[in-house]
Structures are given as C-alpha cells and as structure tokens.
Amino acid sequence: MPVAATGTEHAFCDGNNAVPQVLDTLSDSTSSTTANDLDLIFLKGIMESPVSAESLEETRLEAVRDNNVELVQDILRELSPFTHRSNTAAELSRILNQPHFQSLLETHDSVASQTCETPPSSPCAFMEPPINTAPVPADAIRMVGIRKVAGEHLGVTFRIENGELVIARILHGGMIDQQGLLHTGDIIKEVNGREVGDDPRVLQEMLQEASGSVVLKILPSYQEPHPPRQVFVKCHCDYDPANDNLIPCKEAGLQFSRGDILQIVNQEDVNWWQARHVEGGSAGLIPSQLLEEKRKAFVKKDVDLSPAANLCTGMVGKKKKKMMYLTTKNADFDRHELLIYEEVAKVPPFRRKTLVLIGAAGVGRRSLKNKLLVSDPQHYGTTVPYTSRKPKSADRENMMYAFTSRSKMEADIKAGHYLEHGEYDGNLYGTKNDSIHEVVEAGRICILDVSPQALKVLRTSEFLPYVVFIKAPEFEVLKAMNRSGVEAGVTKHRTDAELKRTVDESAKIQRVYGHYFDLTIVNDDLEQAYRKLKSSLEELKGAQQWVPVGWVF
C-alpha cells in the first residue's frame, strides 16, 4: 500500500519477559506453581519489605536492575530443556510467556531506567489524564499486550498526525474493541520493542511479521469508547469497498448487498459509518447517506438516479457535469428518491392490513388476486372501485363498482380521500381509503392491485402493507405463455410489441420502486407463482419482521 498523506487511514489488518527469579533445580517431585501462588508470593514479599514510608522519604529509590526482559529471556532458554520433563518448568514457562506478564516487565524496565527521588503519590499517578490541553507526560506511556492469531484482523485503522501514527478508528466487534485496551486517539510508539516512526508501511510490516504475542507501546488518549447504538437499516443498493475510490481504508470496508439488514454502531464520522451485519461478524466502514448524496451531486446529466441504481460504487464516469442538489430547485432529485438506507426495527409476528400486488400490465396480477380471494374469502377481501359514470343495466350496485356523482368524487379527491384515481372515456375511477379500512375492520387482509405510485401513500402504519412485485418473465417465456392461454381460450392474443412493452415496463418498475418490495415473484407459471405467494404469506404469520421504524415509533 502506498504511503498516504496526513489524514489517510490504514488498517491493522492482520502485542515476552517475566519474573527476575531463577530456579536452581527443577524436578517432577516439586509441587506445581500456579499463577495465583506467584501472585501471593509477590504480594507477601511487598508487605514484608523492610522499606517503610519514613525511610522512603530519606532514601533514594533505585531499581535492582532495569533489564528484566533480557533476564526472563535467559530464564526461558534455561527452562526449555526441562519443560517436557517437569510440570513445574512447563507451568513457569507458560506464566513467563503470558502477554500481560511481559508487558508488566516492559513497563518496569521503562520506569527503572528513570531517576525517581520519591515514589509517586499514588499507584495511579502515572495514569492521571491530562488536564485541559497540557501535553501528556512521557511517564503515561503504556504497554498493551495482545495475542495475534494468523489471518485475524485486529479491527483498527490509523492515520498520520503531527508525524506520529494515531488510532483513527476501532471497529466495533473486532479484537481490539472486545479487549478494550486501546482507544481512538492513542499514539502508537513501538511494536515488540521496535519504533514505528511515522511511516505506515513500517508499521504494517511489523504487524504482518508478528505472530503470537504482540506488545504495543502507546501514548494513551484517555478517550472512553462509546456504547454501540441500536440503529438498524435496510440496504437499498449493493456496495463493495474494493470498488470505492473514496473509502479511507479499503481493508476496513464492509461489503453488503441490496436487502441486507445492518446495525449502525457508530455515526460519529458524518461521511463514514461503522456497521455490521445482523447475522454477526465484525464491524466495517460504509458510506453514510450524506456522503452518497454529496457523491451523486456531481453526476452526468443523464445518470440513473433511481434507488435501484448502484449508488455505492464511487464516482460515476470520468467526465461529470457539476449538478449540485437543491431541494427546492432540482427536479431530477425531486422525481427520484435517493434512498440508500432505510431505518428499520425488528418486531414480533403481526398481521399485515393490506397485501399490495405490483406489476406491469398483462403480467397476471389480477389472476393471482382472484385465486387468493376465491381460495380463502374468510381471510382475504378487496375493495370496490368508485366511478362517476352512469350505471349500466347489467351493473349491480356495490358489486363491480360503487357509483357516485362526478362533483362528489372530485371533492373527495381534492380532500385526499382517494388512494389513487384516474379518468377513462370521460369518467373518473378510483380507490377510496375508506373502502380499504372497511375490509380491514371486517377482520380480513385487503388485497390491492394498484399502480406503483400509490406505494408512497400505502407504505405507512395506517395500511401496514406487504408489497409483492409480480415480475414479468423473459420475452420468449411470456410469448409462449400467451400462446398457451390463447389455445386454452382463457386470454386474448397479444402482439410481440405488446409483450415486449410488458417486459420493459416490468423492468422499469423494479428499477424505480424496488426498495418498496417485500417479495418478488416471477410469474412464468401461474400455479407455481400462486403457491409461492401463498407459502410466503403463511410464513409471514409466525416470523419476526423487519419493518420501517416509522411503523413502530
């Protein structure tokens, strides 16, 4: 990876030394020494020390030795021949190799090399946080020991700041986050006793070469980590950090696909959020909604701005027309929802109020609707459309249509009482909101066969819809289905142009309104499509569901 300028982040994508006491002899007959035994011996020695508080005031304190790390390495070499024959030797070797024990001796040697006239006022004096903006004293340097597993990422990114390597982020759920030993803003000084300098490549090489125990010398920032937020979003685009030319660290990115549910655990950076999949795994960086809006503010004039477009793939094209987003003036953005993420909440099983079938003309929505109504009239119902035309002799009131005057219908449309409406052959037709509520209040799910534009009104807590997109099959399959229907006498013949128009319209609906869909069914066989729809509705009754957060709060 090339050296980055100040502010660029790099990933730690991949923390030995013990007691200064030599055993003269080791044998199996000696009782096994445990870590707790050593702790008690150590504390007993401190308590029985002849050094008193009064003598400390008059006596200059000096360390017995300041190279305990080297001493322990010598002890380990001496122990090596005995570890296979003596339980005591094996136990002592294990204790001396533990990262926290080695870090303790590293810190001891660092302090022992300094001159101390009097002991600190308290055991925590070296750990006092800096006051105001005063620089952190050198005594505050800490040693942090971790154990690195081959191929495991540490979950940390860093940046260069004032010539030093600083921890920029700690990814939620990663190894470092779980240990809680490092914090954002900590300055990395050494890795396993080697200085890191200000070259990120040197640090990366150190971490790549390190295995087993890794000891980091850091200058702490004393910043406390923030607890993860309980914010969940549904993704409406595909994202691969390897193809994003804006992400500060590709290795730290989180890949996701359309329809995935993510937990947003950190939104402190307005451009890059930390998120993780709800199924599990460590957190990674994803572009924020604001970043995608800014990224798409510099696009070609004819770029596809629909929600189904792959918005999370870096800048679009090489030559771009500067077109800043203005809410009140830019018609292109007003016509299309730039929806990247939708906040959702997980709720227990509940009954949807409406079943909304969306699809192109001639794709078979009404056939599926009628099969559901006939198969289970106790659980499913539908609305009777209103019209301003005069009743015909064959019409029966409240069966095919509900008849009303044009003036009444126009007044109700103006008052917002209609879900959708249109005019055909000089007469108004429409679906009234009250007719939907009447079906729901009767204890049935209202099946609606409406235009895609109505989804913006329907997708609320008032109607609690389950939206199913009936997708057209490939042109040749649709053509064969029409031929079979004509031969069976159940449908009329459709030209190739009409069939092609159905396929194109279906693709356009999916591209523009796909973020509204809960289920997509390809209607290449009516019976199979019906069984799939029926099965999905049955599963929905007993499953926890992710719904827009506005339905809950």
C-alpha positions in Angstrom: 0.0 0.0 0.0 1.4 3.4 -0.9 2.3 5.9 1.8 -0.7 8.1 2.4 -0.8 11.8 3.1 -1.8 13.1 6.6 -5.3 12.1 7.4 -5.4 8.9 5.4 -6.2 5.8 7.4 -4.5 2.4 7.2 -5.7 -0.8 8.7 -4.1 -3.2 11.2 -5.4 -6.0 9.1 -3.7 -8.7 10.5 1.3 -7.5 21.4 7.6 -11.8 26.1 9.6 -11.5 29.7 8.8 -12.4 33.3 10.0 -12.6 36.9 13.6 -11.9 37.8 14.0 -15.1 39.8 16.0 -18.2 38.7 15.1 -21.7 39.9 18.2 -23.7 40.8 16.7 -27.1 40.4 13.5 -28.4 38.8 12.0 -31.8 39.3 8.7 -33.6 38.9 8.5 -34.1 42.7 8.2 -30.3 43.2 4.6 -29.2 43.7 3.2 -27.3 40.7 3.3 -23.5 40.9 0.3 -21.7 39.7 -0.3 -18.1 38.7 -2.2 -17.4 41.9 0.7 -18.8 44.0 3.1 -16.5 42.3 0.8 -13.6 42.9 0.6 -14.4 46.6 4.3 -14.7 46.9 4.8 -11.4 45.2 2.3 -9.6 47.4 3.8 -11.2 50.6 7.2 -10.0 49.6 6.0 -6.5 49.2 4.2 -6.5 52.6 7.3 -7.9 54.4 9.7 -5.5 52.8 11.8 -3.6 55.4 11.4 -0.4 53.4 9.0 1.8 55.3 7.3 5.0 54.4 9.6 7.0 56.6 12.7 5.5 55.1 11.4 6.2 51.6 11.4 9.9 52.3 15.1 9.8 53.2 16.3 7.1 50.8 16.9 7.4 47.1 14.9 4.7 45.3 16.9 2.7 42.8 15.8 -0.4 40.8 17.7 -3.6 41.5 18.0 -4.0 37.7 16.4 -2.5 34.6 16.9 -5.3 32.2 14.4 -7.8 33.4 13.1 -8.5 29.9 16.6 -9.9 29.0 16.8 -11.8 32.2 13.5 -13.6 31.6 14.6 -14.5 28.1 17.6 -16.1 29.6 15.4 -17.9 32.1 13.2 -19.2 29.3 16.2 -20.6 27.5 17.4 -22.3 30.6 13.9 -23.7 31.2 13.5 -25.1 27.7 15.2 -28.5 28.3 13.1 -29.1 31.4 9.6 -28.2 30.1 8.9 -31.7 28.7 10.1 -33.5 31.9 8.9 -31.2 34.7 5.3 -29.9 35.2 6.8 -27.1 37.3 9.1 -26.0 34.5 6.2 -26.1 32.0 3.9 -24.1 34.2 6.6 -21.4 34.9 7.4 -21.2 31.2 3.7 -20.7 30.4 3.4 -17.9 33.0 6.6 -16.1 31.8 5.3 -16.2 28.2 1.9 -14.6 29.0 1.5 -11.2 27.3 0.3 -9.3 30.4 3.3 -10.5 32.4 5.7 -9.5 29.7 4.0 -6.1 29.4 4.4 -5.7 33.2 8.2 -6.2 32.9 8.4 -3.9 29.9 6.8 -1.2 31.9 9.0 -2.0 34.9 12.2 -1.7 32.8 11.0 1.6 31.3 10.3 3.1 34.8 13.5 1.6 36.3 15.6 3.4 33.7 14.4 6.7 35.0 15.6 8.6 38.1 13.0 8.9 40.9 13.7 10.9 44.0 10.5 9.9 45.7 7.7 7.4 45.0 4.6 8.7 43.2 1.8 9.9 45.5 -0.5 7.1 44.4 -0.2 4.0 42.3 -2.3 5.7 39.6 -0.1 8.9 39.4 1.3 7.8 36.1 -2.1 7.2 34.7 -3.7 10.6 35.5 -5.4 12.1 32.4 -4.0 15.3 31.0 -5.6 18.5 32.3 -7.0 20.9 29.7 -4.6 20.9 26.7 -1.4 20.2 28.6 0.8 17.6 26.9 0.7 14.1 28.3 3.9 13.3 30.2 6.2 10.6 29.0 5.5 8.7 32.1 2.0 8.0 30.8 3.2 5.6 28.1 1.6 2.2 28.5 2.4 -1.3 27.2 -0.5 -3.2 25.8 -0.2 -6.9 25.1 -2.4 -8.8 22.7 -2.2 -12.2 21.1 -2.4 -12.3 17.3 -3.9 -15.2 15.5 -2.8 -15.8 12.0 -5.2 -14.3 9.5 -7.2 -12.5 12.1 -7.8 -8.7 11.7 -7.2 -6.5 14.7 -10.0 -4.1 13.6 -8.1 -0.9 13.9 -7.3 1.9 11.4 -4.8 4.7 11.9 -3.8 8.0 10.5 -0.6 10.1 10.5 -1.0 13.1 12.7 1.9 15.5 13.6 4.4 13.0 12.4 3.0 10.2 14.6 0.8 7.2 14.0 -2.6 7.7 15.7 -5.5 5.3 16.1 -8.3 6.7 13.9 -11.0 4.1 14.5 -11.6 1.0 16.4 -14.1 -1.1 14.5 -16.9 -2.4 16.7 -16.8 -6.1 17.4 -13.1 -6.5 16.4 -10.4 -8.0 18.5 -9.2 -4.6 19.9 -12.8 -3.5 20.6 -13.5 -6.7 22.5 -10.4 -6.3 24.6 -11.0 -2.6 25.4 -7.2 -1.9 25.8 -6.9 0.7 23.0 -8.9 3.8 22.3 -9.3 6.2 19.4 -6.6 8.8 19.6 -3.9 6.6 21.1 -0.5 7.2 19.6 1.5 4.1 18.7 5.1 4.2 19.6 6.5 0.7 19.4 5.6 -2.8 18.3 7.5 -5.5 20.1 10.2 -3.1 21.1 10.7 -1.6 17.7 9.9 2.0 17.0 7.2 2.6 14.3 8.2 6.1 13.3 5.8 7.9 11.0 5.9 5.5 8.1 2.7 3.4 7.8 4.5 0.8 5.7 6.9 0.1 8.6 4.0 -0.5 11.0 2.2 -2.7 8.6 5.3 -4.8 8.0 5.8 -5.2 11.8 2.2 -6.4 12.3 2.4 -8.7 9.3 5.6 -10.3 10.6 4.4 -10.5 14.2 2.8 -13.7 15.4 1.7 -14.9 18.8 2.2 -12.3 21.4 2.4 -8.6 20.2 3.3 -5.8 22.6 2.3 -2.3 21.7 3.8 0.8 23.4 1.3 3.6 23.2 0.7 7.1 24.4 -2.9 6.9 25.6 -5.5 9.5 24.7 -7.8 8.6 27.6 -10.9 8.6 25.4 -13.6 6.3 26.6 -15.4 4.2 23.9 -19.0 4.9 23.2 -21.5 2.1 23.6 -22.9 0.8 20.2 -26.1 2.4 19.0 -29.2 0.2 18.4 -29.9 1.6 14.9 -30.7 -0.9 12.1 -31.0 -0.1 8.4 -32.1 -2.0 5.3 -29.8 -1.5 2.4 -31.2 -0.5 -1.0 -28.0 -0.8 -3.0 -25.0 -3.1 -3.4 -21.7 -2.0 -2.0 -18.1 -3.3 -2.5 -15.4 -1.3 -0.7 -12.8 -2.7 -3.2 -14.5 -0.6 -5.9 -14.9 2.6 -3.8 -12.3 5.2 -4.6 -13.3 7.4 -1.6 -13.1 5.0 1.3 -10.1 5.9 3.5 -9.2 2.2 4.0 -10.5 -0.5 1.7 -9.5 -3.3 4.1 -11.7 -1.8 6.8 -14.8 -1.6 4.5 -17.9 -3.7 4.9 -19.4 -5.3 1.8 -23.2 -5.6 1.6 -26.0 -6.4 -0.9 -29.4 -4.9 -1.6 -31.9 -6.1 1.1 -29.3 -6.8 3.8 -30.0 -5.6 7.3 -27.1 -3.8 9.1 -26.7 -2.5 12.6 -25.1 1.0 12.6 -22.8 1.1 15.6 -21.1 4.4 15.1 -22.1 7.6 13.3 -19.5 10.0 14.7 -18.0 10.5 11.2 -20.5 12.2 9.0 -19.1 10.5 5.9 -18.2 7.0 7.1 -20.4 5.0 9.4 -19.4 1.8 11.2 -21.8 -1.0 10.7 -22.1 -4.8 10.9 -24.4 -7.5 9.6 -27.1 -8.5 12.0 -26.2 -12.1 11.4 -22.9 -11.5 13.1 -19.3 -10.6 12.3 -17.1 -7.6 12.9 -18.0 -4.0 12.0 -16.6 -2.2 9.0 -16.9 1.1 7.3 -19.8 2.0 5.0 -20.6 5.3 3.2 -23.1 7.5 5.0 -26.3 8.7 3.4 -24.9 12.2 3.4 -21.7 11.0 1.6 -23.8 9.3 -1.1 -25.9 12.4 -1.6 -22.8 14.5 -2.0 -21.2 11.9 -4.3 -24.3 11.9 -6.5 -24.4 15.7 -6.6 -21.6 15.5 -9.2 -23.0 13.2 -11.8 -23.7 13.1 -15.5 -26.9 14.8 -16.6 -28.5 11.6 -17.8 -27.4 9.3 -15.0 -29.9 6.9 -13.5 -30.9 8.3 -10.0 -33.4 5.6 -9.2 -33.0 3.8 -5.9 -32.2 0.6 -7.7 -29.1 2.1 -9.3 -25.8 1.0 -7.8 -25.2 4.2 -5.9 -22.3 2.9 -3.7 -19.6 2.4 -6.3 -17.6 5.6 -6.3 -17.8 8.4 -8.7 -19.8 7.8 -11.9 -17.8 8.1 -15.1 -14.7 10.2 -15.8 -16.4 13.4 -17.1 -19.0 14.7 -14.9 -21.3 17.7 -15.0 -21.4 19.6 -11.8 -25.1 19.4 -10.7 -25.5 20.3 -7.0 -28.5 19.0 -5.2 -31.0 21.8 -4.3 -34.2 20.5 -2.7 -36.4 23.3 -4.0 -35.0 23.6 -7.5 -33.6 20.3 -8.8 -36.4 18.4 -10.4 -34.2 15.4 -11.2 -33.6 14.7 -7.5 -37.2 15.5 -6.6 -38.5 12.9 -9.0 -36.3 10.2 -7.6 -35.8 9.2 -4.0 -32.0 8.9 -3.3 -32.7 6.2 -0.8 -29.5 4.3 0.2 -30.5 3.1 3.7 -33.9 2.8 5.4 -34.1 2.7 9.2 -36.0 -0.4 10.3 -37.0 -2.2 13.5 -37.5 -5.8 14.3 -40.9 -6.6 15.6 -42.7 -9.8 16.7 -45.1 -11.5 14.3 -48.1 -9.4 13.4 -50.8 -9.3 10.8 -50.5 -7.0 7.9 -53.5 -5.0 7.0 -53.1 -5.0 3.2 -51.5 -7.2 0.5 -50.3 -5.0 -2.4 -49.7 -6.6 -5.8 -47.5 -4.5 -8.1 -46.6 -5.3 -11.6 -46.8 -4.3 -15.3 -49.9 -4.5 -17.3 -50.5 -8.1 -18.5 -48.2 -9.8 -16.0 -51.0 -11.6 -14.2 -51.7 -9.6 -11.1 -55.5 -9.9 -11.3 -55.3 -13.6 -11.8 -53.3 -14.1 -8.6 -55.6 -11.7 -6.8 -58.7 -13.6 -7.8 -57.2 -17.0 -6.9 -56.4 -15.7 -3.4 -59.9 -14.3 -2.9 -61.6 -17.5 -4.1 -59.3 -19.8 -2.1 -59.8 -18.1 1.3 -62.6 -15.5 1.3 -62.6 -15.5 5.2 -59.1 -14.1 5.4 -58.8 -12.0 2.2 -61.0 -9.3 0.8 -60.8 -6.4 -1.7 -62.2 -3.0 -2.4 -65.0 -2.0 -4.8 -63.7 0.9 -7.0 -65.7 4.1 -7.3 -66.7 5.7 -10.6 -68.6 8.7 -11.8 -70.1 7.0 -14.8 -73.7 6.2 -15.0 -74.7 2.6 -14.1 -75.5 0.2 -16.9 -78.4 -2.2 -17.0 -76.1 -5.1 -16.2 -74.4 -3.3 -13.3 -75.4 -4.3 -9.8 -74.8 -1.7 -7.0 -71.7 -2.4 -4.8 -70.6 -5.4 -6.9 -68.4 -4.3 -9.7 -68.4 -0.5 -9.0 -69.7 1.9 -6.4 -71.4 4.7 -8.3 -71.2 8.4 -7.3 -71.5 11.8 -8.9 -68.6 13.5 -10.6 -68.8 16.5 -8.3 -68.8 14.4 -5.2 -65.9 12.4 -6.5 -63.9 15.5 -7.4 -64.5 17.0 -4.0 -63.3 13.8 -2.2 -60.2 13.6 -4.5 -59.4 17.2 -3.6 -59.8 16.3 0.1 -57.4 13.4 -0.2 -59.9 10.6 0.4 -58.7 8.5 -2.6 -55.7 6.3 -2.6 -55.5 6.6 -6.4 -57.7 7.8 -9.2 -57.8 8.3 -13.0 -60.0 9.2 -15.8 -61.1 7.0 -18.7 -63.5 7.8 -21.5 -64.6 10.9 -19.8 -65.4 9.2 -16.4 -63.5 9.2 -13.1 -62.4 5.9 -11.5 -60.6 5.5 -8.1 -60.0 3.5 -4.9 -61.2 5.2 -1.8 -59.3 5.0 1.5 -62.5 4.2 3.5 -63.2 1.1 1.4 -59.8 -0.3 2.5 -60.5 0.4 6.1 -63.9 -1.3 5.8 -62.2 -4.6 4.7 -59.6 -4.4 7.4 -62.1 -3.7 10.1 -64.1 -6.8 9.0 -61.0 -8.9 10.0 -59.7 -9.6 6.5 -56.5 -8.6 4.7 -57.3 -6.2 1.9 -55.7 -7.2 -1.4 -54.9 -4.2 -3.6 -54.0 -4.2 -7.2 -52.7 -0.6 -7.6 -50.2 1.4 -9.6 -46.7 1.7 -8.2 -47.1 5.4 -7.5 -49.6 4.5 -4.8 -46.9 2.8 -2.7 -45.7 6.1 -1.3 -49.2 6.6 0.3 -49.7 2.9 1.3 -46.4 2.2 2.9 -47.3 3.6 6.3 -48.5 2.4 9.7 -52.1 3.2 8.6 -52.1 0.4 6.0 -49.2 -1.9 7.1 -48.8 -3.3 3.6 -47.0 -6.4 2.5 -45.8 -5.5 -1.0 -45.3 -8.2 -3.6 -43.9 -7.5 -7.0 -45.1 -9.7 -9.8 -42.2 -9.7 -12.2 -42.6 -10.5 -15.9 -40.6 -13.5 -17.2 -38.3 -13.3 -20.2 -39.8 -12.3 -23.5 -39.8 -15.7 -25.1 -41.3 -17.3 -21.9 -44.0 -14.6 -21.9 -44.7 -15.2 -25.5 -45.1 -19.0 -25.0 -47.4 -18.4 -22.1 -49.6 -16.1 -24.2 -49.8 -18.7 -27.0 -50.9 -21.4 -24.5 -53.5 -19.1 -23.0 -54.9 -18.3 -26.4 -55.1 -22.0 -27.3 -56.9 -22.7 -24.0 -59.3 -19.9 -24.6 -58.5 -18.1 -21.4 -56.8 -15.0 -22.8 -56.6 -12.9 -25.9 -53.7 -12.8 -28.4 -51.0 -10.2 -27.7 -48.6 -8.9 -30.3 -44.8 -9.1 -29.9 -44.8 -5.3 -29.4 -47.3 -5.6 -26.5 -45.3 -8.4 -24.9 -42.1 -6.5 -25.2 -43.7 -3.5 -23.6 -44.8 -5.6 -20.7 -41.2 -6.9 -20.2 -39.7 -3.4 -20.4 -42.4 -1.9 -18.1 -41.7 -4.6 -15.5 -38.0 -3.9 -15.5 -38.6 -0.2 -15.1 -41.0 -0.7 -12.2 -38.4 -2.9 -10.4 -35.7 -0.4 -11.0 -37.6 2.6 -9.7 -39.7 1.1 -6.9 -37.7 -2.0 -5.9 -36.9 -0.6 -2.5 -40.6 -0.9 -1.6 -40.9 -4.6 -2.3 -41.1 -7.2 0.4 -41.3 -10.1 -2.1 -40.6 -10.6 -5.8 -42.3 -13.5 -7.7 -41.5 -14.2 -11.4 -44.9 -15.2 -12.9 -43.6 -17.7 -15.5 -46.2 -20.3 -14.3 -49.4 -19.1 -12.6 -49.9 -22.1 -10.4 -46.3 -22.0 -9.1 -46.5 -18.3 -8.6 -49.7 -18.7 -6.6 -48.1 -21.4 -4.4 -45.1 -19.3 -3.7 -47.2 -16.3 -2.8 -49.5 -18.4 -0.5 -46.5 -20.0 1.2 -44.8 -16.7 1.8 -48.0 -15.3 3.4 -48.2 -18.3 5.7 -44.6 -18.0 6.8 -45.2 -14.3 7.5 -47.7 -15.1 10.2 -45.2 -16.7 12.5 -42.0 -14.8 11.7 -40.4 -11.8 13.3 -40.3 -9.0 10.7 -38.1 -6.0 9.9 -40.4 -3.0 9.2 -39.8 0.7 8.7 -39.1 2.3 12.0 -41.9 4.8 11.4 -44.4 1.9 11.8 -43.2 1.3 15.4 -42.2 4.7 16.8 
